[in-house]
Amino acid sequence: MQEETKSCTSPCEAAGTEDEALGSLLDIGGCWWVLVGAGGPPVFTLLCMSDCDTAAVRNNNPATNSHRVPLDCCGGLNNVDYSKMDLTLMEELRKHVDFGDSSFCIAVIAIVFNPLFWNVVARWEHRTRTISRWFGGPHPACYCLGFVIVLLNVYRSHSVTAAMKAQARWDVMDGTGVFYTGVALMVLGTLLVVSSFLALGFTGTFLGDYFGILMDEKVSGFPFNITENPMYWGSTANYLGLALIGASPVGLVLTAIVAVAYKVALRFEGPFTEQIYQERSQRSK
């Protein structure tokens, strides 16, 4: 057999190939390898055809349907020109956000620090009961940590607002529809946060489990029948709504950081909380 040659012809040229030339067809990954030439040594040529042309050839040669091989045709995604992608919005967003601004950096630090702080301190308390000894019991110790968490969250909100005010608004976001979407998100977020607090109580909200203050049963009513972590996602919705109301591109970036920080925190909090209740179940047996 002669050396294999590739010919990426246009769909029209491929569809117009004379029947005499199509001696043997092999469908590989949507491309057709065609045996051409009569009487001489066999030569296989690759015809890169569109889906409709491929279907047409397959209909004329039903025997080839059983020869499909899941391979990429003509280089697969290597031939995709990613420079043609429309990244206008992302580029505009990047132009409107000053990542080196001090207020932005402070806001990022506050966002990352808060869940790190309460997870480290609460686990330390669960392991040593040191805070409970300082305050004479688990309940006052939990109230103290909850008060500190509230103060940290107030400062985080202040730092996010300051970063939004320090940087420019984005005309693309400055519209009535975007504004009222932000209002709706803040109403939804506030509803999730407040209803979650009412369902869990103070100690249930502020890591009372880590202090040994366990709930009798898992809360499954509203808003926990909508989302498993309404406090976190309600807070995220509030930040997103605030960014939309203020037409703030830096607000969008900070909201994304808030969501990532909560997502990472949940990967540690969820399994550890389940472990606490499993230990109680084992002790009660």
Buried (B, 14 or more C-beta within 10 A) or exposed (E): EEEEEEEBBEBEEBBEBEEEEBEBBBBBEBBBBBBBEEEEEEBBBBBBBBEEBBEBBBEEBEEBEEEEEEEEBEEEEEEEEEEEEEEEEEEBBEEBBBEEBEBBEBBBEBBBBBBBBBBEBBBEBBEEBEBBEEBEEBBBBBBBBBEBBEEBBEBBBEBBBBBBEBBEBBEEBEEEEBBEBBEEBBEBBBBBBBBBBEBBEBBBBBBBBBBBBBEEEEBEEBBBEEEEBBBBBBBBBBBBBBBBBBBBBBBBBBBBBBBEBBBBBBEBBEEBBEEEBEEEEEEEE
